[in-house]
Amino acid sequence: MRAVHLLALGAGVAAVAAPALANDSVLKGIANPAEQVLQTVDYANTRYSKLDQINTKNVKDLQVAWTFSTGVLRGHEGSPLVVGNMMYVHTPFPNIVYALDLDHDAKIVWKYEPKQDPSVIPVMCCDTVNRGLAYADGAIILHQADTTVVSLDAKTGKVNWSVVNGDPKKGETNTATVLPVKDKVIVGISGGEFGVQCHVTAYDLKSGKKVWRAYSMGPDDQILVDPEKTTDLGKPVGKDSSLKTWEGDQWKTGGGCTWGWFSYDPKLNLFYYGSGNPSTWNPKQRPGDNKWSMTIWARSPDTGMAKWVYQMTPHDEWDFDGINEMILTDQKFDGKEQPLLTHFDRNGFGYTLNRETGALLVAEKFDPVVNWATKVDMDKSSKTYGRPLVVAKYSTEQNGEDVNSKGICPAALGTKDQQPAAYSLKTQLFYVPTNHVCMDYEPFRVTYTPGQPYVGATLSMYPAPGSHGGMGNFIAWDNLNGKIKWSLPEQFSVWSGALATAGDVVFYGTLEGYLKAVDDKTGKELFKFKTPSGIIGNVMTYQHKGKQYVGVLSGVGGWAGIGLAAGLTDPNAGLGAVGGYAALSQYTNLGGQLTVFGLPN
């Protein structure tokens, strides 16, 4: 077995090596597997738990320990947090937060219910989801749908501070969690379908005061890159690296939103995230590479300055948002220990990079049906090094406006959307919830109006042809060789986040509502239980009074479940998802519930 360790799993080690380089309360919470203080479980985004009381031998005996109704319908993404004896549960819009006392039958200790203008709902692209809370320095941090960032006292629910991060009237909203790091909290923004110029922003953790903001596209001083020091595939990006790839002032409505996940390396003092699709979805209207949309970013949390960038899908023609999580591991590659970053992109390629330098090491398809590009060019001497080699037949740019390009795989929602993968320290495999979906895509000319949809394409989605007939797979992935180790077919997309554990069990949920547990080496199914509604939440685990529990939010919705969640019937509605997932209504219904499982006493 290759030598491997995780930078954030050994959080105690990281804290000793670099006490000033991370938030001590977060590191303390990460180091205690009984708790969960971040949505990502640790700074490295591994979604791995050291708890092993529930294992391959006894997981079949899991039973429901208790349940909690959130009182809200629509898509329940993210997961609860556990800090000490308290559990913190969030909901979709209106983003209620509950504090539950685990010592007293999950009694509600406090409830925070923000008063948000319901006009934000139609501005949210793909359901009213929220990916959850974070804990740091005695505070629960919530980023609301209306872009208000709130710090709540973890004991009382009292508002410490709140700050507005964007303007829903322009199309700016939020669905994401936040990253507390050092004395700051880092937040993103949604709104690519409304022509927003997107950004990441750092606020002071104690006061909420804005410290810095970095845009995805625009002049160097706005995107916080140094033309000489910030690199792309090892070379300086140069002056006006973004402006040169847009026509005129198009960058001002360019998208590149940041509604995905953040990870952080305390040793390198860099945080990592992806930027989303350029606006509009009609590629003819925005000539050029449209930098820096669809990009992996490595930035300093202190200043926001970018160390390196890598654009995965230049001049996106398919809405392959690049926002999915960056998972950080230290593994042996090419005969030497390297700090790695693994990313499963919407475009269907699984990438492995050196997270210190941004060097591209692996780029391979993590679903064999991916056809829009033959491969990513890995020849360093080539003019197209690092770029996908696009197949003309599936190029919506080359086929032109008002032409329906058919049979493109994956569909716009990608081979994987935001639903996070997990990594096992023991197997060195990544466990990835995927979509097995293709599409027809017809771009059309659209005019930008502030606050109005700026999409410019009609889509239809369907299961990948000539395959198992379903719309999803749950796979195990080898990031060093770029290979699928095993794959489990699912009837619908796997829209739930995975959890790997030291008990050699991997958990995930299905859109029909099943919580499943599988063997991390073989994929053999060991347990399943049907919850009241489809699962798009992320499975979590914690320990209370010496006993391990597994919890998951159920409540169907998200992009895949938008037809059910919002009551839509037009097959092209929901940006093409309503028709593709029409059969889902035969298997589940709306809900909003936390289900917690434990072994029998």
C-alpha positions in Angstrom: 0.0 0.0 0.0 1.2 3.5 -0.8 2.2 5.7 2.1 -0.5 8.3 2.6 -1.7 10.7 5.2 -4.3 13.4 5.2 -3.5 17.0 6.0 -6.7 17.7 7.8 -7.4 14.3 9.4 -4.2 14.7 11.3 -5.6 18.0 12.4 -3.7 17.8 15.7 -0.5 17.5 13.7 -1.4 20.4 11.4 -2.3 22.5 14.5 1.1 21.8 16.1 3.1 22.5 12.9 1.2 25.7 12.1 -0.7 27.0 15.1 -1.2 30.4 13.4 -2.3 29.1 10.1 -5.9 27.9 10.8 -8.8 28.4 13.1 -8.0 26.7 16.4 -11.7 25.9 17.2 -12.2 24.4 13.8 -9.0 22.3 14.1 -10.1 21.1 17.6 -13.5 20.1 16.2 -12.0 18.3 13.2 -9.6 16.4 15.5 -12.6 15.0 17.5 -14.5 12.5 15.3 -17.5 12.6 17.7 -18.2 16.1 16.3 -18.8 17.7 13.0 -18.0 21.4 12.7 -17.8 21.8 8.9 -20.0 20.5 6.2 -16.9 18.9 4.6 -16.0 17.1 7.8 -12.4 18.5 7.6 -10.5 21.3 5.9 -9.3 18.8 3.3 -12.9 18.0 2.2 -12.4 14.3 2.6 -15.8 13.6 4.2 -14.0 10.8 6.1 -14.8 9.8 9.7 -12.4 8.0 12.0 -15.4 6.5 13.9 -15.5 2.7 13.4 -18.1 1.4 15.9 -20.4 1.0 12.9 -18.6 -1.4 10.5 -19.0 -3.9 7.7 -20.0 -6.6 10.2 -22.8 -4.8 12.0 -24.0 -2.1 9.7 -26.8 -4.4 8.6 -28.3 -4.0 12.1 -28.7 -0.2 11.9 -32.2 1.0 13.0 -33.8 4.4 13.3 -32.8 6.0 16.6 -34.8 9.2 16.2 -36.2 11.6 13.6 -36.8 15.3 13.4 -39.2 17.2 11.0 -37.7 20.5 9.7 -41.2 21.9 9.0 -40.0 23.0 5.5 -40.4 21.3 2.1 -38.2 21.5 -1.0 -34.6 20.3 -1.4 -32.7 19.6 1.8 -28.9 19.6 0.9 -26.0 19.7 3.3 -26.0 18.0 6.7 -26.4 18.8 10.4 -23.4 19.8 12.6 -22.6 18.4 16.0 -20.7 20.4 18.6 -20.5 19.0 22.1 -24.0 17.9 23.1 -25.6 20.2 20.5 -26.8 19.4 17.0 -27.5 22.3 14.5 -29.9 21.6 11.7 -30.6 24.0 8.8 -33.4 24.1 6.2 -33.9 25.3 2.6 -35.4 28.7 2.2 -36.3 30.4 4.6 -33.1 28.9 6.1 -34.3 28.2 9.6 -31.6 27.0 12.0 -32.5 24.7 14.9 -30.3 23.9 17.9 -31.1 20.5 19.4 -29.9 19.2 22.7 -28.7 15.6 22.2 -28.7 15.1 26.0 -32.4 15.7 26.2 -34.1 13.8 23.4 -33.1 16.4 20.7 -35.1 19.1 22.5 -35.2 22.4 20.6 -33.0 24.8 22.6 -33.3 27.7 20.1 -34.6 28.4 16.6 -33.4 31.2 14.3 -35.9 32.0 11.5 -34.7 34.8 9.2 -37.3 37.1 7.6 -36.3 36.9 3.9 -38.2 38.5 1.0 -39.8 35.6 -0.9 -39.0 37.4 -4.2 -35.5 35.8 -3.8 -37.1 32.3 -4.6 -37.6 32.8 -8.3 -34.1 34.1 -8.6 -32.6 30.9 -7.3 -31.6 28.9 -10.3 -32.2 25.3 -9.3 -34.4 25.0 -6.1 -34.2 26.9 -2.8 -31.5 24.6 -1.3 -28.8 25.6 1.2 -25.7 23.5 1.8 -25.4 24.1 5.4 -23.8 25.8 8.4 -20.2 26.0 9.8 -19.0 26.4 13.3 -16.1 28.5 14.6 -15.2 30.3 17.8 -18.5 29.7 19.5 -20.5 30.8 16.5 -22.7 29.1 13.9 -22.3 30.8 10.5 -25.2 30.8 8.0 -25.2 32.2 4.5 -28.8 32.8 3.7 -30.5 32.6 0.3 -30.8 36.4 0.1 -26.9 36.6 0.6 -27.1 37.8 4.2 -24.2 36.2 6.1 -25.1 35.7 9.8 -23.1 34.8 12.8 -25.2 33.3 15.6 -24.2 32.6 19.1 -24.0 28.8 19.3 -25.4 28.7 22.8 -28.3 31.1 22.5 -29.0 31.7 18.8 -28.5 35.4 19.3 -27.3 37.3 16.2 -23.6 38.4 16.7 -23.5 40.2 13.4 -25.0 40.1 9.9 -23.8 41.4 6.6 -25.3 41.5 3.1 -23.0 39.9 0.5 -25.0 40.6 -2.7 -28.2 41.9 -4.3 -31.0 39.5 -5.3 -32.5 42.2 -7.5 -29.5 41.7 -9.7 -29.8 38.0 -9.6 -27.3 37.4 -6.7 -28.3 34.7 -4.3 -26.7 32.0 -2.2 -27.0 28.2 -1.8 -23.6 27.4 -0.4 -21.9 26.9 3.0 -19.0 29.0 4.2 -15.3 28.4 5.1 -14.1 29.7 8.5 -10.3 30.0 8.4 -8.1 31.8 10.8 -9.9 35.0 11.8 -12.0 35.1 8.6 -15.1 33.5 7.1 -14.9 33.0 3.3 -18.1 33.0 1.3 -19.1 32.7 -2.4 -22.1 33.8 -4.5 -24.7 32.4 -7.0 -26.2 34.0 -10.0 -24.5 32.8 -13.2 -27.9 32.4 -14.9 -28.5 36.1 -14.3 -25.3 37.5 -15.7 -23.7 38.3 -12.3 -19.9 39.0 -12.1 -19.2 36.5 -9.4 -16.7 36.6 -6.5 -15.4 35.2 -3.3 -15.3 37.4 -0.2 -13.6 37.3 3.2 -15.3 38.8 6.2 -13.9 39.2 9.7 -15.1 36.3 11.9 -15.6 38.5 14.9 -17.2 41.6 13.4 -18.5 40.7 9.9 -16.4 43.5 8.4 -15.4 42.9 4.8 -11.7 42.2 4.4 -11.2 41.5 0.7 -13.1 40.4 -2.4 -11.8 38.6 -5.5 -13.9 38.3 -8.7 -13.7 35.4 -11.1 -13.3 37.6 -14.2 -12.3 41.2 -14.8 -9.1 43.4 -14.4 -6.2 42.0 -12.4 -6.9 44.2 -9.4 -10.5 42.9 -9.2 -9.6 39.2 -9.7 -6.6 39.5 -7.3 -4.0 37.9 -9.5 -0.4 38.9 -9.9 0.5 38.8 -13.6 4.0 37.6 -12.8 3.5 35.4 -9.7 0.1 33.8 -10.3 0.6 30.8 -12.5 -1.4 28.7 -14.9 0.1 25.2 -15.6 3.4 26.5 -14.3 3.6 29.7 -16.4 2.8 33.3 -15.2 -0.8 34.3 -16.3 0.4 37.6 -17.6 -1.3 41.0 -17.6 -5.0 41.2 -18.2 -5.3 37.4 -18.4 -9.1 37.6 -18.0 -9.9 40.7 -20.0 -8.1 39.4 -23.1 -10.5 36.5 -23.2 -13.7 38.5 -23.3 -15.2 40.8 -26.0 -15.5 44.3 -24.7 -17.2 44.6 -21.4 -18.8 41.2 -21.5 -16.8 40.2 -18.4 -19.0 42.5 -16.3 -21.9 40.0 -16.8 -19.7 37.0 -17.2 -20.8 34.6 -14.4 -18.1 32.4 -13.0 -20.0 31.9 -9.8 -18.7 30.4 -6.6 -21.5 28.4 -5.0 -19.6 25.2 -4.5 -17.2 24.0 -1.7 -14.1 25.4 -0.2 -11.1 23.4 1.1 -8.0 24.7 2.9 -4.4 23.5 3.5 -3.0 25.0 6.7 0.6 24.1 5.8 0.5 25.9 2.4 -1.9 28.5 3.7 -4.0 28.2 0.6 -7.7 27.7 0.1 -9.2 26.0 -3.0 -12.5 26.3 -4.9 -13.9 26.3 -8.4 -15.6 29.0 -10.4 -18.8 28.2 -12.5 -20.1 28.7 -16.0 -19.7 31.8 -18.0 -22.8 33.8 -19.0 -24.7 33.3 -21.3 -25.2 29.6 -22.0 -25.1 30.6 -25.7 -21.3 30.4 -26.6 -21.7 32.4 -29.8 -22.4 35.5 -27.8 -19.1 35.4 -25.8 -16.1 34.7 -28.1 -12.9 33.7 -26.3 -11.8 31.4 -23.5 -13.9 33.4 -21.0 -11.3 33.4 -18.2 -11.5 32.8 -15.4 -14.8 30.9 -15.4 -14.6 27.1 -15.1 -11.4 27.4 -13.1 -9.7 25.8 -10.1 -8.4 28.5 -7.8 -5.7 28.4 -5.1 -5.7 31.6 -3.1 -4.3 33.0 0.2 -7.0 33.4 2.8 -5.1 36.4 4.2 -5.1 38.6 1.1 -7.3 36.7 -1.4 -4.3 36.8 -3.9 -4.3 33.8 -6.3 -1.2 31.6 -6.3 -2.3 29.5 -9.3 -5.3 28.8 -11.6 -6.3 26.1 -13.9 -9.2 26.4 -16.4 -10.8 23.1 -17.1 -13.4 24.0 -19.7 -12.2 27.1 -21.7 -15.1 28.8 -23.5 -17.7 26.5 -22.0 -20.4 25.5 -24.5 -22.4 23.1 -22.2 -22.9 24.7 -18.8 -20.2 22.5 -17.2 -19.9 24.5 -14.0 -16.5 24.0 -12.3 -17.7 24.5 -8.7 -17.4 20.9 -7.4 -15.2 20.2 -4.3 -11.4 20.0 -4.2 -10.3 17.1 -2.0 -6.8 17.4 -0.6 -4.6 14.4 0.1 -0.9 13.7 0.5 -0.1 10.7 -1.6 2.8 9.1 -3.5 2.7 10.0 -7.2 5.5 9.5 -9.7 7.6 7.9 -7.0 7.5 10.8 -4.5 5.2 12.2 -1.8 3.1 15.0 -3.2 0.4 17.3 -1.9 -2.5 16.4 -4.2 -5.9 18.0 -5.1 -8.5 15.7 -6.7 -11.6 17.3 -8.4 -14.5 15.6 -10.1 -15.7 18.1 -12.6 -19.2 18.5 -14.1 -17.5 18.1 -17.5 -16.9 14.4 -16.8 -13.2 14.5 -16.1 -11.6 13.5 -12.8 -8.5 15.7 -12.2 -5.5 15.2 -10.0 -3.2 18.2 -9.5 -0.3 19.1 -7.3 -2.0 21.6 -5.0 1.2 23.5 -4.2 2.2 24.2 -7.8 -1.0 23.6 -9.8 0.7 21.0 -12.0 -1.7 18.8 -13.8 -1.0 15.2 -13.1 -4.1 13.2 -14.1 -7.3 14.0 -16.2 -9.5 11.0 -17.1 -13.2 10.4 -17.7 -15.0 9.2 -14.6 -18.0 8.0 -16.7 -17.2 6.1 -19.9 -20.1 7.8 -21.8 -18.5 11.2 -21.7 -18.3 12.2 -25.4 -18.1 16.0 -25.8 -14.2 15.7 -25.7 -12.0 12.9 -26.6 -9.5 13.6 -23.8 -7.6 16.4 -22.0 -4.3 17.0 -23.8 -1.5 16.0 -21.4 1.4 16.7 -23.8 3.4 19.5 -22.2 4.9 20.5 -25.5 1.5 20.9 -27.2 -0.2 24.2 -27.9 -3.4 22.7 -26.4 -1.7 21.3 -23.3 -4.2 21.0 -20.4 -7.2 21.7 -22.7 -10.0 19.3 -23.5 -10.0 18.2 -27.2 -13.6 19.0 -28.2 -15.6 16.7 -30.6 -17.1 18.9 -33.3 -20.4 17.0 -33.5 -21.1 17.9 -29.8 -19.8 21.5 -30.0 -22.8 23.8 -29.6 -20.5 26.7 -30.7 -19.6 25.0 -34.0 -23.1 23.8 -34.7 -24.4 27.3 -34.1 -27.4 29.2 -32.7 -30.9 27.8 -33.0 -29.4 24.3 -33.9 -30.3 21.5 -31.5 -27.0 19.6 -30.8 -28.1 16.1 -29.8 -26.6 13.3 -27.7 -24.1 15.3 -25.7 -22.8 13.4 -22.7 -22.8 14.5 -19.9 -25.9 16.7 -19.6 -25.5 20.3 -18.2 -25.9 19.0 -14.7 -22.6 17.1 -15.3 -21.2 13.7 -14.5 -21.3 15.0 -11.0 -22.8 18.2 -9.6 -22.2 19.7 -6.2 -23.0 16.4 -4.3 -19.7 15.8 -2.6 -17.5 12.7 -3.0 -15.6 11.2 0.0 -12.1 9.8 0.4 -11.0 6.9 2.6 -7.7 7.1 4.3 -7.7 3.3 4.5 -8.4 2.4 0.8 -7.0 5.5 -0.8 -10.1 5.5 -3.0 -12.6 8.2 -3.7 -16.3 7.4 -3.5 -18.2 9.5 -6.0 -22.0 10.1 -6.5 -22.5 10.6 -10.2 -25.1 11.4 -12.9 -25.3 9.1 -15.9 -27.3 11.6 -18.1 -27.0 13.0 -21.6 -28.7 16.0 -23.3 -29.8 17.9 -26.4 -28.8 21.5 -26.2 -30.0 24.4 -28.4 -28.5 27.8 -27.9 -30.3 31.0 -28.8 -29.6 34.8 -28.7 -30.5 36.5 -25.5 -30.3 40.1 -24.2 -28.9 41.0 -20.8 -31.4 42.7 -18.4 -30.3 43.1 -14.8 -32.3 40.8 -12.5 -33.7 38.7 -15.4 -32.6 35.2 -16.5 -29.6 35.4 -18.9 -29.5 31.8 -20.0 -29.8 31.5 -23.8 -30.3 27.8 -24.3 -33.0 25.1 -24.3 -32.1 21.7 -22.9 -33.6 18.2 -22.7 -32.1 15.5 -20.6 -32.3 11.7 -20.6 -30.5 8.5 -19.3 -27.2 7.8 -21.1 -28.2 5.6 -24.1 -27.0 2.0 -24.5 -26.3 1.7 -20.8 -28.0 0.2 -17.7 -31.1 2.3 -18.2 -30.7 4.4 -15.1 -29.5 7.9 -14.6 -26.8 7.4 -12.0 -23.8 5.4 -10.7 -22.0 5.4 -7.4 -18.3 4.7 -8.1 -15.0 4.1 -6.4 -12.2 6.1 -8.1 -8.4 5.7 -8.1 -7.1 9.3 -8.4 -3.5 8.3 -9.1 -4.3 6.2 -12.2 -7.6 7.9 -13.2 -9.5 4.6 -13.1 -12.9 3.4 -11.9 -12.4 0.5 -9.4 -16.1 -0.4 -9.1 -19.4 1.1 -10.1 -23.0 0.6 -8.8 -25.8 1.5 -11.1 -28.7 3.6 -9.8 -32.1 4.3 -11.3 -31.7 8.1 -10.7 -28.8 10.4 -10.3 -27.0 10.0 -7.0 -27.6 13.5 -5.7 -26.5 12.9 -2.1 -23.1 13.5 -0.6 -21.0 10.4 0.3 -19.4 9.6 3.7 -16.5 7.2 4.1 -15.7 5.8 7.6 -12.9 3.9 9.4 -15.4 1.1 9.8 -14.8 0.3 6.1 -18.3 1.4 5.3 -19.3 4.1 2.7 -22.8 5.7 3.0 -24.8 7.6 0.4 -28.5 8.4 -0.3 -30.6 8.1 -3.4 -33.2 10.3 -5.0 -35.9 7.7 -4.2 -35.1 8.2 -0.6 -32.8 5.2 0.3 -29.9 5.5 2.7 -27.4 2.9 1.5 -24.3 1.5 3.1 -21.7 -0.4 1.0 -18.3 -2.1 1.5 -15.5 0.4 0.7 -13.4 -2.3 -1.0 -16.0 -4.1 -3.1 -19.1 -1.9 -3.3 -21.2 -4.7 -1.9 -24.5 -3.4 -0.5 -24.6 -4.0 3.2 -27.7 -2.0 4.3 -30.5 0.1 2.9 -33.5 2.0 4.4 -36.1 4.1 2.7 -36.6 7.5 4.4 -39.7 9.6 3.9 -38.5 11.6 0.9 -35.7 11.7 -1.7 -32.2 12.2 -0.3 -30.1 15.0 -1.7 -28.5 15.7 1.7 -25.0 14.6 2.7 -24.7 11.7 5.1 -23.0 12.5 8.4 -21.9 10.6 11.5 -21.2 11.6 15.1 -20.8 10.0 18.5 -22.9 10.8 21.6 -22.4 9.2 25.0 -20.0 6.7 23.5 -22.4 5.6 20.7 -21.9 6.2 17.0 -24.9 7.5 15.0 -25.4 8.2 11.3 -27.7 11.0 10.2 -29.1 12.2 6.9 -31.6 14.9 5.7 -34.2 13.8 3.3 -36.3 16.2 1.3 -36.3 15.8 -2.5 -35.4 18.7 -4.7 -32.2 20.3 -6.1 -31.7 20.6 -9.8 -32.6 16.9 -10.4 -35.7 17.1 -8.3 -36.8 20.6 -9.2 -40.0 19.3 -11.0 -41.3 17.7 -7.8 -40.0 20.5 -5.5 -41.5 23.4 -7.4 -44.5 21.6 -9.0 -43.2 22.1 -12.6 -44.5 19.9 -15.5 -43.1 21.4 -18.7 -40.3 19.0 -19.7 -38.0 21.8 -20.7 -38.5 23.7 -17.4 -35.9 23.6 -14.6 -33.3 24.1 -17.3 -34.2 20.7 -18.8 -34.4 18.6 -15.7 -38.2 18.3 -15.3 -38.6 16.0 -18.3 -35.5 14.0 -17.5 -36.6 13.2 -14.0 -40.4 13.0 -14.5 -40.5 9.4 -13.3 -39.2 10.5 -9.8 -42.7 11.4 -8.7 -43.7 7.7 -8.9 -41.1 6.9 -6.2 -41.1 9.7 -3.6 -42.7 12.9 -2.5 -41.8 16.2 -0.9 -40.6 16.1 2.7 -38.2 17.7 5.2 -36.9 15.3 7.8 -33.7 14.3 9.6 -33.4 10.6 10.2 -30.8 9.4 12.7 -29.7 5.7 12.8 -27.9 3.7 15.5 -27.0 0.2 16.4 -29.4 -1.7 18.8 -28.4 -1.2 22.5 
